């Protein structure tokens, strides 16, 4: 719990061809970046995940992660960043995400 640098390192070292695993790794890495205050890097990964995957699945995954983070008492201000991004994803669910946040 809380080894965000480790999460980023592992995600960088894994070469994956399976889209579901790739999506999981991108979202996990994006979350870790949020917790490390590397917001702009996280946003780029969320965008890539959205453009590469089913948006409904991404929304469900992030919602589930938020619930887990709250149960584990992760910092509320970091969770709020993820919730803000989730709301943006929901608003733009029908299109590719190429524009600025």
Steps between C-alpha positions, in 0.01 A plus 500: 500500500631840404804400290411731214858528370509119489170490312638736237823300466316170456262646243794637301680166502207288386452451128140404436307421184167416665276809489333429835833469677631809321192695613543378858866599502435845352223576751704367793798709396280808454359455851851462642607820325205685658610386845851627422366842388605436141160609372589592141670164442197325646262689274696391194472135604128527573455648152695217340297241688176667395600515134626139500214333687129479559409818689225328699753248628742779590225680691407183690864425580570849632180502706601169656851629571361812668289283731808296589710812564233636733478170690878505543489863623722634226534881503166662419655780294664245269176305465329828416740545203406156371128573548541825307665314213227234512236771463680640196515152348126455554426836336704413190405136481393507136814638339873439476694706746745718313434844641630656821342429838 
